[in-house]
C-alpha cells in the first residue's frame, strides 16, 4: 500500500503536469463556461432558495390572516345591513 507521503507526491506531480498543460486552460475555460451557463439559466443557490421559501411561507400565512379578517368584516357588514333593514 502507498504511504500518505507517496500519494501526496503523486498528487502534486499530477497537479504540476495539468497546470502546465492545456488541460489547465481547459479546466479554467470549462469553469467560466459553466458559470456563464448557470448565470443565464438564472439558477439560485440553495441558501437563496431556502430564504425565498421562508418568505413564501410567511406571505401565505399573512394572506390567510387577511382573508379571515375580510370574511369577518364582510359578515359584520352583512349583519349591520340586516339590522338596518329590520328597523
Secondary structure as UniProt FT lines:
FT   HELIX           4..20
FT   HELIX           22..40
FT   TURN            41..42
FT   HELIX           46..86
//
